Amino acid sequence: MRVEGDLSVPKGTDTLLRDLVHERTGLYYEGGRAEQLLDRVAPLVMERGFQSYLDYYYLLKYDEAGASEWVRVLDALSVQETYFWREADQFRALVEQILPALAARYARGGLRIWSVPCATGEEPLSIAMALNEAGWFERLPIEVHGSDGSEAALAKARAGRYRERSFRALPPALREKYFLKDGDGWIVRPELCRRVQWSRVNLACEAEVRPLAASPVVFCRNVFIYFSDRSIRATVRVLSESMPAGGYLCVGASESLLQVTNAFELEQMDTAFVYVRQ
């Protein structure tokens, strides 16, 4: 047994907790990163009045109260480092090539674009800005959905208030057009805010993923860098089984599915790369 701060870590508990978190969230704290996991959940353990991480493990795995506790765990583990207009080449590909290719097919029923995990909302709001700038909301019924496993992150997204760090890649003209200055921050203008619908979705929960994964355009960027190979394959399998043929999947610039699945084919669109459902 060892001690992390004021909490005991019985032998093997860090591995048990790591594997349980991996199973329920897809996040994998391999090697020395198990210490980071313990640091992140430590406040939750102490708030419960536990003296040991093992007690918290039993709560999460066996107790009826564990279901609601997982919401707090996802808040604690959520990585909210994002910003507007991140990897904007894919936004340009969306409005210039992807939507023209899909427009006729979805002219009547409408088209849904899903951003997951959306963290504090910068990505789906960037998508909505790109669509509006290109006039797509007037040409096609489009819904933009933003989902994340963290309720705390979604609360910030719904509030729509951002500080300077979120705007480091957004052209100043777009910030002036779509945001209102508010003290030391900026608030999303209501007309843009109304373009995005928010929901909590855990990517490791197939039942939560499938309904929105049926979207013909999915942005699932910069999350697989935190997943194990097994978690990536499981998530991509659900996406491939749910998305329509000819659907488009956008992942982060540092992420690749080439060794993961043959259900998607990588396609270059000018300077952007996207995966197309076969």
C-alpha positions as a Python dict, from the first residue, in 0.01 Angstrom:
ca = {
    (1, 'M'): (0, 0, 0),
    (2, 'R'): (119, 351, -75),
    (3, 'V'): (-22, 696, -2),
    (4, 'E'): (-112, 970, -254),
    (5, 'G'): (-151, 1285, -47),
    (6, 'D'): (-399, 1191, 228),
    (7, 'L'): (-541, 893, 35),
    (8, 'S'): (-419, 535, 48),
    (9, 'V'): (-360, 333, -269),
    (10, 'P'): (-375, -39, -184),
    (11, 'K'): (-155, -251, -411),
    (12, 'G'): (-305, -287, -757),
    (13, 'T'): (-576, -24, -702),
    (14, 'D'): (-429, 218, -956),
    (15, 'T'): (-446, -57, -1219),
    (16, 'L'): (-804, -150, -1123),
    (17, 'L'): (-916, 211, -1144),
    (18, 'R'): (-727, 270, -1469),
    (19, 'D'): (-886, -33, -1634),
    (20, 'L'): (-1235, 60, -1513),
    (21, 'V'): (-1199, 414, -1646),
    (22, 'H'): (-1073, 272, -1973),
    (23, 'E'): (-1372, 40, -2000),
    (24, 'R'): (-1631, 307, -1922),
    (25, 'T'): (-1482, 611, -2100),
    (26, 'G'): (-1229, 490, -2358),
    (27, 'L'): (-958, 703, -2194),
    (28, 'Y'): (-642, 505, -2127),
    (29, 'Y'): (-386, 614, -1870),
    (30, 'E'): (-103, 381, -1962),
    (31, 'G'): (231, 352, -1788),
    (32, 'G'): (325, 645, -1568),
    (33, 'R'): (6, 831, -1657),
    (34, 'A'): (-180, 631, -1391),
    (35, 'E'): (-48, 891, -1145),
    (36, 'Q'): (-222, 1160, -1347),
    (37, 'L'): (-548, 967, -1323),
    (38, 'L'): (-518, 944, -944),
    (39, 'D'): (-447, 1317, -924),
    (40, 'R'): (-756, 1402, -1127),
    (41, 'V'): (-999, 1189, -928),
    (42, 'A'): (-847, 1265, -585),
    (43, 'P'): (-1088, 1556, -513),
    (44, 'L'): (-1383, 1330, -593),
    (45, 'V'): (-1255, 1060, -359),
    (46, 'M'): (-1212, 1309, -75),
    (47, 'E'): (-1551, 1471, -136),
    (48, 'R'): (-1705, 1129, -80),
    (49, 'G'): (-1526, 1109, 254),
    (50, 'F'): (-1321, 806, 150),
    (51, 'Q'): (-971, 739, 282),
    (52, 'S'): (-874, 507, -3),
    (53, 'Y'): (-896, 496, -380),
    (54, 'L'): (-1015, 137, -343),
    (55, 'D'): (-1335, 257, -176),
    (56, 'Y'): (-1395, 487, -471),
    (57, 'Y'): (-1331, 203, -715),
    (58, 'Y'): (-1598, -7, -541),
    (59, 'L'): (-1841, 285, -561),
    (60, 'L'): (-1788, 327, -935),
    (61, 'K'): (-1804, -42, -1016),
    (62, 'Y'): (-2064, -184, -781),
    (63, 'D'): (-2269, 84, -606),
    (64, 'E'): (-2604, 205, -744),
    (65, 'A'): (-2479, 561, -689),
    (66, 'G'): (-2193, 490, -928),
    (67, 'A'): (-2400, 578, -1234),
    (68, 'S'): (-2437, 942, -1133),
    (69, 'E'): (-2078, 952, -1007),
    (70, 'W'): (-1948, 875, -1357),
    (71, 'V'): (-2080, 1214, -1468),
    (72, 'R'): (-1841, 1374, -1218),
    (73, 'V'): (-1556, 1146, -1325),
    (74, 'L'): (-1597, 1252, -1688),
    (75, 'D'): (-1594, 1615, -1577),
    (76, 'A'): (-1269, 1555, -1388),
    (77, 'L'): (-1101, 1375, -1679),
    (78, 'S'): (-1229, 1602, -1957),
    (79, 'V'): (-962, 1771, -2169),
    (80, 'Q'): (-1102, 2112, -2256),
    (81, 'E'): (-807, 2247, -2454),
    (82, 'T'): (-959, 2372, -2779),
    (83, 'Y'): (-1016, 2694, -2970),
    (84, 'F'): (-1214, 2844, -3256),
    (85, 'W'): (-1107, 2771, -3614),
    (86, 'R'): (-880, 2485, -3507),
    (87, 'E'): (-760, 2285, -3810),
    (88, 'A'): (-979, 2507, -4029),
    (89, 'D'): (-884, 2327, -4353),
    (90, 'Q'): (-1158, 2074, -4276),
    (91, 'F'): (-1415, 2351, -4230),
    (92, 'R'): (-1326, 2480, -4577),
    (93, 'A'): (-1352, 2127, -4718),
    (94, 'L'): (-1693, 2099, -4553),
    (95, 'V'): (-1844, 2407, -4717),
    (96, 'E'): (-1660, 2385, -5050),
    (97, 'Q'): (-1661, 2011, -5129),
    (98, 'I'): (-1846, 1793, -4877),
    (99, 'L'): (-2177, 1980, -4868),
    (100, 'P'): (-2195, 2026, -5246),
    (101, 'A'): (-2151, 1648, -5276),
    (102, 'L'): (-2429, 1577, -5023),
    (103, 'A'): (-2674, 1859, -5098),
    (104, 'A'): (-2897, 1681, -5349),
    (105, 'R'): (-2929, 1372, -5130),
    (106, 'Y'): (-3039, 1570, -4820),
    (107, 'A'): (-3230, 1859, -4979),
    (108, 'R'): (-3565, 1739, -4844),
    (109, 'G'): (-3497, 1564, -4517),
    (110, 'G'): (-3219, 1789, -4399),
    (111, 'L'): (-2860, 1716, -4307),
    (112, 'R'): (-2703, 1676, -3964),
    (113, 'I'): (-2342, 1755, -3874),
    (114, 'W'): (-2219, 1606, -3546),
    (115, 'S'): (-1920, 1733, -3347),
    (116, 'V'): (-1802, 1493, -3073),
    (117, 'P'): (-1640, 1543, -2831),
    (118, 'C'): (-1709, 1914, -2857),
    (119, 'A'): (-1551, 2016, -2522),
    (120, 'T'): (-1658, 2375, -2445),
    (121, 'G'): (-1820, 2427, -2784),
    (122, 'E'): (-1563, 2600, -3001),
    (123, 'E'): (-1568, 2335, -3276),
    (124, 'P'): (-1945, 2316, -3346),
    (125, 'L'): (-1967, 2695, -3325),
    (126, 'S'): (-1682, 2719, -3577),
    (127, 'I'): (-1872, 2482, -3803),
    (128, 'A'): (-2184, 2699, -3773),
    (129, 'M'): (-1982, 3010, -3857),
    (130, 'A'): (-1831, 2843, -4163),
    (131, 'L'): (-2174, 2729, -4281),
    (132, 'N'): (-2322, 3074, -4234),
    (133, 'E'): (-2034, 3247, -4409),
    (134, 'A'): (-2080, 3018, -4709),
    (135, 'G'): (-2458, 3067, -4713),
    (136, 'W'): (-2539, 2703, -4648),
    (137, 'F'): (-2811, 2763, -4391),
    (138, 'E'): (-3015, 2938, -4663),
    (139, 'R'): (-2952, 2662, -4919),
    (140, 'L'): (-3010, 2346, -4715),
    (141, 'P'): (-3184, 2242, -4391),
    (142, 'I'): (-2881, 2178, -4167),
    (143, 'E'): (-2860, 2083, -3800),
    (144, 'V'): (-2536, 2118, -3607),
    (145, 'H'): (-2503, 1902, -3294),
    (146, 'G'): (-2228, 1930, -3034),
    (147, 'S'): (-2182, 1647, -2782),
    (148, 'D'): (-1938, 1576, -2502),
    (149, 'G'): (-1910, 1335, -2212),
    (150, 'S'): (-1850, 1618, -1966),
    (151, 'E'): (-2157, 1800, -1836),
    (152, 'A'): (-1930, 2076, -1702),
    (153, 'A'): (-1786, 2134, -2049),
    (154, 'L'): (-2134, 2141, -2200),
    (155, 'A'): (-2248, 2395, -1941),
    (156, 'K'): (-1972, 2627, -2062),
    (157, 'A'): (-2071, 2562, -2424),
    (158, 'R'): (-2434, 2645, -2351),
    (159, 'A'): (-2331, 2963, -2166),
    (160, 'G'): (-2136, 3069, -2476),
    (161, 'R'): (-1883, 3290, -2299),
    (162, 'Y'): (-1518, 3274, -2408),
    (163, 'R'): (-1188, 3443, -2324),
    (164, 'E'): (-906, 3556, -2551),
    (165, 'R'): (-733, 3216, -2560),
    (166, 'S'): (-1024, 3063, -2750),
    (167, 'F'): (-983, 3317, -3032),
    (168, 'R'): (-615, 3269, -3112),
    (169, 'A'): (-687, 3125, -3459),
    (170, 'L'): (-1019, 3295, -3543),
    (171, 'P'): (-999, 3585, -3792),
    (172, 'P'): (-1079, 3909, -3603),
    (173, 'A'): (-1358, 3995, -3849),
    (174, 'L'): (-1543, 3676, -3755),
    (175, 'R'): (-1510, 3747, -3385),
    (176, 'E'): (-1657, 4093, -3437),
    (177, 'K'): (-1940, 3948, -3644),
    (178, 'Y'): (-2042, 3654, -3424),
    (179, 'F'): (-1952, 3762, -3068),
    (180, 'L'): (-2036, 4046, -2832),
    (181, 'K'): (-1770, 4194, -2600),
    (182, 'D'): (-1852, 4129, -2235),
    (183, 'G'): (-1599, 4256, -1981),
    (184, 'D'): (-1284, 4048, -2017),
    (185, 'G'): (-1456, 3797, -2245),
    (186, 'W'): (-1687, 3752, -2541),
    (187, 'I'): (-2040, 3608, -2566),
    (188, 'V'): (-2176, 3421, -2867),
    (189, 'R'): (-2444, 3620, -3046),
    (190, 'P'): (-2788, 3459, -3008),
    (191, 'E'): (-2831, 3400, -3381),
    (192, 'L'): (-2518, 3182, -3387),
    (193, 'C'): (-2593, 3015, -3054),
    (194, 'R'): (-2930, 2896, -3186),
    (195, 'R'): (-2759, 2710, -3468),
    (196, 'V'): (-2610, 2445, -3235),
    (197, 'Q'): (-2786, 2180, -3027),
    (198, 'W'): (-2600, 2032, -2728),
    (199, 'S'): (-2616, 1687, -2568),
    (200, 'R'): (-2410, 1467, -2337),
    (201, 'V'): (-2265, 1160, -2509),
    (202, 'N'): (-1999, 924, -2378),
    (203, 'L'): (-1808, 785, -2678),
    (204, 'A'): (-1755, 458, -2492),
    (205, 'C'): (-2131, 404, -2462),
    (206, 'E'): (-2259, 254, -2785),
    (207, 'A'): (-2625, 324, -2705),
    (208, 'E'): (-2549, 694, -2666),
    (209, 'V'): (-2333, 714, -2978),
    (210, 'R'): (-2546, 535, -3236),
    (211, 'P'): (-2835, 785, -3277),
    (212, 'L'): (-2612, 1080, -3364),
    (213, 'A'): (-2352, 866, -3539),
    (214, 'A'): (-2604, 820, -3819),
    (215, 'S'): (-2510, 1172, -3931),
    (216, 'P'): (-2361, 1201, -4282),
    (217, 'V'): (-2089, 1434, -4147),
    (218, 'V'): (-1908, 1362, -3821),
    (219, 'F'): (-1623, 1560, -3666),
    (220, 'C'): (-1451, 1335, -3410),
    (221, 'R'): (-1122, 1514, -3367),
    (222, 'N'): (-837, 1503, -3117),
    (223, 'V'): (-990, 1242, -2887),
    (224, 'F'): (-827, 926, -3021),
    (225, 'I'): (-490, 1054, -2898),
    (226, 'Y'): (-624, 978, -2546),
    (227, 'F'): (-775, 639, -2637),
    (228, 'S'): (-619, 294, -2649),
    (229, 'D'): (-611, 107, -2980),
    (230, 'R'): (-899, -105, -2853),
    (231, 'S'): (-1109, 201, -2767),
    (232, 'I'): (-1039, 359, -3106),
    (233, 'R'): (-1144, 44, -3290),
    (234, 'A'): (-1464, 16, -3084),
    (235, 'T'): (-1562, 378, -3151),
    (236, 'V'): (-1477, 363, -3520),
    (237, 'R'): (-1674, 40, -3554),
    (238, 'V'): (-1989, 205, -3418),
    (239, 'L'): (-1935, 506, -3646),
    (240, 'S'): (-1882, 287, -3953),
    (241, 'E'): (-2192, 79, -3877),
    (242, 'S'): (-2407, 388, -3816),
    (243, 'M'): (-2294, 644, -4074),
    (244, 'P'): (-2449, 628, -4420),
    (245, 'A'): (-2244, 519, -4720),
    (246, 'G'): (-2069, 822, -4861),
    (247, 'G'): (-2066, 990, -4518),
    (248, 'Y'): (-1765, 1196, -4414),
    (249, 'L'): (-1563, 1150, -4095),
    (250, 'C'): (-1311, 1415, -3987),
    (251, 'V'): (-1045, 1324, -3732),
    (252, 'G'): (-757, 1532, -3596),
    (253, 'A'): (-448, 1610, -3800),
    (254, 'S'): (-233, 1388, -3576),
    (255, 'E'): (-476, 1096, -3590),
    (256, 'S'): (-496, 819, -3850),
    (257, 'L'): (-743, 537, -3912),
    (258, 'L'): (-542, 366, -4185),
    (259, 'Q'): (-436, 81, -3953),
    (260, 'V'): (-773, 75, -3774),
    (261, 'T'): (-1042, 6, -4034),
    (262, 'N'): (-1109, -44, -4404),
    (263, 'A'): (-1465, 87, -4373),
    (264, 'F'): (-1342, 439, -4448),
    (265, 'E'): (-1123, 558, -4731),
    (266, 'L'): (-891, 855, -4681),
    (267, 'E'): (-954, 1136, -4928),
    (268, 'Q'): (-761, 1458, -4979),
    (269, 'M'): (-958, 1777, -5037),
    (270, 'D'): (-709, 2050, -5119),
    (271, 'T'): (-509, 2081, -4795),
    (272, 'A'): (-756, 1883, -4583),
    (273, 'F'): (-785, 1507, -4529),
    (274, 'V'): (-1115, 1338, -4448),
    (275, 'Y'): (-1239, 979, -4431),
    (276, 'V'): (-1529, 868, -4653),
    (277, 'R'): (-1759, 584, -4547),
    (278, 'Q'): (-1743, 308, -4809),
}
